[in-house]
Amino acid sequence: MNQAVTIDNKTYFTKLIKIGIPVVFQNFIVIGLNLIDTIMIGKLGEEQLAAIGASNQVYFIFSVSLFGFLSGSAVYTTQYFGAGSREGVRKMLGISLLSSLILAISCILIALLFTPEIMTLFSRSEEVIFFGTKYLRIACISYLFCAISMVFSYNSRAIQDLNGVTTINFLALCVNAVLNYILIYGKLGFDPLGVSGAAIATLIARILEAVALLVFVQIKKEHWLRGSFKQYFSFDRGLFSNVMKMSIPVMVTESVWSGSMALIFAAYGMLGTVALATAQIANVATEMLQCFYFGVGNSTAMIIGEYVGRKDHDSAYASAYKALRLTWILNVILGIILVVIAKPITGFYDFNPETDEMIIKTITVMALVMAPKMIAYMYVVGILRAGGDTVFCMKLEILFTLFMQVPVAFFGVMVLKLSLPGVIALGAIGEILRIFIVRRRFKSGVWLNEVI
């Protein structure tokens, strides 16, 4: 492989924009949903906001695990797309649907059967547990419809056709925002339902979104994802097994990461309700800007997968280098923006000055931590996985998140007695160390694998 080979900027950025901008909007929509919930529920009080943050950890683990599975299967989908195989793309959609619905049903059952126990993991406050239980028992039903939407969204990314899907995602966000306002505060003759209203609004919006995506794909005759039940589920055992070998390590990777982040959130809970509410606000603010990284990362994964499907390893390698350079530029720009908006964000809430100060400090620290975190993200999600190096990524995630960052967080809280910003800063050590390992793996070129 000639590492000096490059692709011209026009080719690269045309592909990046085609995939990346819709992905950025899709992520804005998803995180915008969380932002709307956070602001509206935040008006009710710190306990309600902390409850939403804690109960949403279940959805966080579910959605990130599903993202992991779909990222793994997308290695096949992008290569089938690059090879021009519609049959292969349809079969991958069928495998994705079957697996995703099984995962969704499993998570719903766990959430319904163990709701109070789950809430107790994050807070000892009776009010937080009460409000979180009310929210989770309704919102968890939406996981089923979220799974359908995510399958069509991620497969649309793989075939580089996102305009229609993104429009539907945006309309679902609008529906959710309006229903939130009506049901949380009791407008247009409805009784005020508080956190239950937020959960009902989310469920209705998810149902409408899933139905709209199914209809859209089927009525668009030339759509790559359009097909019959038989075409979707005509895959053989061999293909299913191969996809599982590729996807399960990625799903395990993301499950371990999301589970580790939930445990770290539980460590924050040991600092009190204010810390939980602050972490929820800071996370949403940071994730809004991280959408740009997600756009570049997902675009890069699709571009690299397409080139690998065409057996053009040099162009895949050159695309990865361009993505890494772009990530460094985003680190500078978005880090500054996050620091600047930290104080204005507190104006959306009616908290006391001490809580406002905690929010500002926490967001500022997250702005600094974001740089190494997103560099590591680009190497793992945008590059190594796209080349099929999923087992290595799984081992890396287990090592650095579960066995390093989680213990470090509890050590910072229980032994060092650090504040929330201090615990977050301490956790950045793992991200920095991870960069050195993934960079070496990238340089070796062993991550490039053809799977079809």
C-alpha positions in Angstrom: 0.0 0.0 0.0 1.4 3.4 -1.0 0.7 5.8 1.9 1.7 8.7 -0.3 -1.3 8.2 -2.6 -3.9 10.9 -2.1 -7.4 11.8 -3.5 -8.2 15.3 -4.6 -10.0 17.6 -2.2 -13.0 18.0 -4.5 -13.7 14.2 -4.6 -13.3 13.8 -0.9 -15.3 16.9 0.2 -18.1 16.1 -2.3 -18.5 12.7 -0.7 -18.1 14.2 2.8 -20.7 16.8 2.3 -23.2 14.4 0.6 -23.1 12.1 3.6 -21.8 14.3 6.4 -24.3 17.2 6.3 -27.4 15.0 6.6 -25.7 13.0 9.3 -25.0 16.2 11.2 -28.6 17.2 10.9 -29.8 13.7 12.0 -27.6 14.0 15.1 -28.8 17.5 15.7 -32.3 16.2 15.6 -31.7 13.4 18.0 -29.8 15.6 20.4 -32.2 18.4 19.9 -34.9 16.0 21.2 -32.8 15.6 24.3 -32.2 19.3 24.6 -35.9 20.1 24.4 -36.7 17.5 27.1 -33.8 18.9 29.2 -35.0 22.5 29.0 -38.7 21.8 29.5 -38.2 19.4 32.3 -35.5 21.6 33.8 -38.2 24.2 34.3 -39.9 21.8 36.7 -36.9 21.4 39.0 -33.5 19.8 39.6 -35.1 16.5 40.8 -37.1 16.0 37.6 -34.2 16.9 35.4 -31.9 14.5 37.3 -34.6 11.8 37.0 -34.8 12.2 33.2 -31.0 12.1 32.9 -30.8 8.9 35.0 -33.7 7.1 33.2 -32.3 8.1 29.8 -29.2 6.1 30.6 -31.2 3.0 29.6 -32.0 4.5 26.2 -28.4 5.6 26.0 -27.1 2.1 26.4 -29.7 0.7 24.0 -29.2 3.3 21.2 -25.4 3.2 21.4 -25.4 -0.6 21.4 -27.7 -0.6 18.4 -25.5 2.0 16.8 -22.6 -0.4 17.3 -24.4 -3.3 15.7 -25.5 -1.1 12.7 -22.0 0.3 12.3 -20.6 -3.3 12.1 -23.2 -4.4 9.6 -22.7 -1.2 7.6 -19.2 -2.5 6.8 -21.0 -5.1 4.6 -23.7 -2.7 3.4 -21.2 0.0 2.2 -19.1 -2.7 0.4 -22.2 -4.1 -1.3 -23.1 -0.6 -2.3 -19.6 0.1 -3.6 -19.9 -3.2 -5.6 -23.3 -2.2 -7.0 -25.2 -5.1 -5.4 -28.8 -4.1 -4.6 -29.6 -7.7 -3.5 -26.8 -7.6 -1.0 -28.0 -4.2 0.4 -31.6 -5.5 0.8 -30.4 -8.6 2.6 -28.3 -6.5 5.0 -31.4 -4.4 5.8 -33.3 -7.6 6.7 -30.5 -8.8 9.0 -30.4 -5.3 10.6 -34.1 -5.2 11.2 -34.3 -8.7 12.7 -31.4 -8.2 15.0 -32.4 -4.6 16.0 -36.0 -5.6 17.0 -34.7 -8.4 19.1 -32.4 -6.0 20.9 -35.2 -3.5 21.4 -37.6 -6.0 22.9 -34.9 -7.2 25.3 -34.2 -3.7 26.5 -37.9 -2.9 26.9 -38.5 -6.0 29.0 -35.5 -5.1 31.3 -36.7 -1.5 31.6 -40.2 -2.6 32.5 -39.3 -5.4 34.9 -36.5 -3.6 36.8 -37.4 0.1 36.6 -37.0 1.1 40.3 -33.8 -1.0 40.6 -32.4 0.8 37.6 -33.1 4.2 39.0 -31.6 3.3 42.3 -28.3 2.7 40.5 -28.1 6.4 39.8 -29.6 8.1 42.8 -30.7 7.5 46.3 -33.2 10.5 46.2 -36.8 9.2 46.5 -38.0 12.0 44.3 -35.5 11.3 41.6 -36.4 7.6 41.7 -40.2 8.4 41.6 -40.0 10.7 38.6 -37.5 8.6 36.8 -39.7 5.5 37.2 -42.8 7.3 35.8 -40.8 8.5 32.8 -38.9 5.2 32.0 -42.0 2.9 32.1 -43.6 4.9 29.3 -40.5 6.0 27.2 -39.0 2.5 27.0 -41.9 1.4 24.6 -40.5 3.9 22.1 -37.3 1.7 21.8 -39.1 -0.6 19.4 -39.9 2.2 17.0 -36.6 3.8 17.5 -35.0 0.5 16.3 -36.9 0.6 13.1 -36.0 4.3 12.5 -32.3 3.7 13.2 -32.1 0.7 10.9 -33.4 2.8 7.9 -31.3 5.8 8.9 -28.0 3.9 9.2 -28.6 1.9 6.1 -29.4 5.1 4.2 -26.1 6.4 5.3 -24.4 3.3 3.9 -26.0 3.9 0.5 -25.3 7.7 0.7 -29.0 8.7 0.3 -30.1 10.7 3.4 -32.2 13.6 2.3 -35.6 12.0 2.7 -34.7 10.3 5.9 -33.3 13.5 7.4 -36.5 15.4 6.5 -38.6 12.8 8.3 -36.3 12.9 11.4 -36.7 16.7 11.5 -40.5 16.5 11.3 -40.5 13.9 14.1 -38.5 16.4 16.3 -41.0 19.1 15.6 -43.9 16.8 16.6 -42.0 15.8 19.8 -41.4 19.5 20.7 -45.0 20.5 20.3 -46.3 17.5 22.2 -43.8 18.1 24.9 -45.1 21.7 25.4 -48.7 20.6 25.4 -48.4 17.5 27.7 -45.7 18.6 30.1 -47.3 21.9 31.0 -50.9 21.1 30.3 -51.8 23.3 27.3 -54.8 23.2 24.9 -57.1 21.7 27.6 -54.8 18.9 28.6 -53.8 18.3 32.2 -50.2 19.0 33.1 -48.4 15.6 33.1 -44.8 16.6 33.8 -42.3 13.9 33.2 -45.0 11.5 32.1 -46.0 14.0 29.4 -42.4 14.1 28.1 -42.4 10.3 27.9 -45.7 10.2 26.0 -44.6 12.9 23.6 -41.4 10.9 22.8 -43.4 7.7 22.3 -45.8 9.3 19.8 -43.1 11.0 17.9 -41.1 7.8 17.6 -44.1 5.9 16.3 -44.9 8.5 13.6 -41.2 8.6 12.6 -40.9 4.8 12.1 -44.2 4.6 10.1 -43.1 7.6 7.9 -39.7 6.0 7.1 -41.3 2.7 6.1 -43.8 4.4 3.8 -41.1 6.7 2.3 -38.8 3.8 1.3 -41.6 1.7 -0.2 -43.2 4.5 -2.3 -39.8 5.7 -3.8 -39.4 3.1 -6.6 -35.7 3.5 -7.2 -34.7 3.5 -3.6 -31.9 1.0 -2.8 -33.7 0.0 0.4 -37.1 -0.7 -1.2 -38.0 -4.3 -1.3 -40.4 -7.1 -0.3 -40.4 -9.1 2.9 -38.9 -12.0 0.9 -36.1 -9.9 -0.5 -35.2 -8.6 3.0 -35.2 -11.9 4.7 -33.9 -14.2 2.0 -30.4 -14.1 3.5 -28.7 -17.5 4.2 -27.2 -18.7 7.4 -23.7 -18.2 6.1 -24.2 -14.5 5.4 -26.0 -14.0 8.7 -23.1 -15.7 10.6 -20.5 -13.6 8.8 -22.4 -10.4 9.6 -22.7 -11.4 13.2 -18.9 -12.0 13.4 -18.4 -8.5 12.1 -21.2 -6.7 14.0 -21.3 -8.3 17.4 -17.7 -7.1 18.3 -18.8 -3.6 17.4 -22.0 -3.9 19.4 -20.1 -5.3 22.4 -17.7 -2.4 22.0 -20.5 0.2 22.1 -22.4 -1.7 24.8 -19.3 -1.7 27.0 -18.7 2.0 26.2 -22.3 3.0 26.9 -22.5 0.8 30.0 -19.2 2.3 31.2 -20.6 5.8 30.6 -23.7 4.9 32.6 -21.5 3.7 35.5 -19.6 6.9 35.3 -22.9 8.8 35.5 -23.7 6.7 38.6 -20.4 7.9 40.1 -21.6 11.5 39.4 -24.8 10.6 41.2 -22.7 10.0 44.4 -22.0 13.7 44.3 -25.7 14.5 44.6 -28.8 15.6 42.6 -27.2 18.8 41.5 -24.2 17.0 40.0 -26.7 14.7 38.1 -28.6 17.6 36.7 -25.4 19.4 35.8 -24.0 16.4 34.0 -27.2 16.1 32.0 -27.1 19.7 30.9 -23.4 19.6 30.1 -23.7 16.4 28.2 -26.4 17.7 25.9 -24.5 20.9 25.3 -21.4 19.0 24.4 -23.2 16.5 22.2 -24.8 19.3 20.2 -21.3 20.4 19.0 -20.1 16.8 18.7 -22.6 16.3 15.9 -20.1 17.8 13.6 -17.5 15.1 14.5 -20.2 12.5 14.1 -20.9 13.8 10.6 -17.2 13.6 9.6 -16.8 10.2 11.4 -19.8 8.6 9.8 -19.0 10.0 6.4 -15.4 8.8 6.6 -16.7 5.3 7.6 -19.0 5.2 4.5 -16.3 6.6 2.2 -13.7 4.1 3.4 -16.1 1.2 3.2 -17.0 2.1 -0.4 -13.3 2.3 -1.4 -12.6 -1.0 0.3 -15.5 -2.6 -1.5 -13.9 -1.4 -4.7 -10.5 -2.8 -3.5 -9.0 0.7 -3.6 -7.1 0.7 -0.4 -4.9 3.7 -1.2 -7.9 6.0 -1.6 -9.4 4.6 1.7 -6.1 5.4 3.5 -5.9 8.9 2.0 -9.5 9.6 3.0 -8.6 8.6 6.6 -5.8 11.1 6.7 -8.0 13.9 5.5 -10.6 13.1 8.2 -8.0 13.2 10.9 -6.8 16.7 9.7 -10.3 17.9 9.7 -10.9 16.6 13.2 -8.0 18.7 14.5 -9.5 21.8 12.9 -12.9 21.1 14.5 -11.2 20.6 17.9 -10.0 24.2 17.9 -13.2 25.8 16.6 -15.8 23.8 18.5 -13.8 23.9 21.8 -13.8 27.7 21.7 -17.5 27.8 20.9 -18.3 25.5 23.8 -16.4 27.6 26.3 -18.1 30.8 25.0 -21.7 29.4 25.3 -21.2 27.9 28.7 -22.5 30.9 30.7 -25.5 31.7 28.3 -26.7 28.1 28.6 -27.5 28.7 32.3 -30.0 31.3 31.3 -32.4 28.5 30.0 -32.9 27.3 33.6 -34.1 28.7 36.9 -31.3 27.2 39.1 -29.5 28.9 41.9 -26.1 30.7 41.4 -24.1 27.7 42.8 -25.7 25.3 40.3 -25.1 27.8 37.5 -21.4 28.1 38.4 -21.1 24.3 38.5 -22.7 24.1 35.0 -20.2 26.7 33.6 -17.2 24.9 35.1 -18.3 21.5 33.9 -19.0 22.6 30.3 -15.6 24.4 30.2 -13.8 21.2 31.3 -15.8 19.2 28.8 -14.6 21.6 26.0 -11.0 20.7 26.9 -11.6 17.0 27.2 -13.5 16.9 23.9 -10.3 17.2 21.8 -8.6 13.8 22.8 -12.0 12.1 23.0 -12.9 13.0 19.4 -9.5 12.2 18.0 -9.8 8.7 19.4 -13.4 8.6 18.1 -12.3 9.3 14.6 -9.6 6.6 14.6 -11.9 3.9 16.0 -15.4 4.7 14.6 -14.5 6.6 11.4 -11.5 4.5 10.3 -10.6 1.2 11.9 -14.1 -0.2 12.1 -14.8 0.9 8.5 -11.9 -1.3 7.4 -13.3 -4.3 9.3 -11.0 -4.1 12.3 -13.8 -4.6 14.8 -12.3 -7.2 17.1 -9.3 -4.9 17.9 -11.7 -2.0 18.6 -13.7 -4.2 21.0 -10.7 -5.2 23.0 -9.5 -1.6 23.1 -12.8 -0.3 24.4 -13.1 -2.9 27.1 -9.6 -2.1 28.3 -9.9 1.7 28.3 -13.4 2.3 29.3 -14.5 -0.5 31.6 -11.1 -1.2 33.2 -9.7 2.3 33.3 -12.2 5.1 33.0 -14.8 3.7 35.2 -12.5 2.9 38.1 -10.8 6.3 37.7 -14.2 8.0 38.0 -15.1 6.2 41.2 -11.6 6.8 42.5 -12.0 10.5 41.8 -15.3 10.7 43.6 -14.7 8.3 46.6 -11.0 8.7 47.3 -9.8 12.0 45.9 -13.2 13.7 46.7 -13.1 15.7 43.5 -15.9 17.9 42.3 -17.8 17.0 39.1 -15.4 19.0 36.8 -12.4 17.4 38.5 -13.7 13.9 37.9 -14.4 14.6 34.2 -10.9 16.0 33.8 -9.3 13.0 35.4 -11.2 10.7 33.0 -9.4 12.3 30.0 -6.3 10.3 30.9 -7.7 7.2 29.2 -8.6 9.1 26.0 -5.1 10.4 25.7 -3.5 7.0 26.2 -6.0 5.5 23.7 -4.8 7.8 20.9 -1.3 6.5 21.0 -2.5 2.9 20.5 -5.0 3.5 17.7 -2.6 5.8 15.9 0.0 3.0 15.8 -2.7 0.5 14.6 -3.7 2.9 11.8 -0.1 3.4 10.7 0.3 -0.4 10.4 -2.4 -0.7 7.7 -3.6 -4.0 9.2 -7.1 -2.5 9.7 -8.0 -2.7 6.0 -10.0 -5.8 5.3 -12.3 -6.8 2.4 -15.4 -8.7 3.7 -17.5 -9.4 0.6 
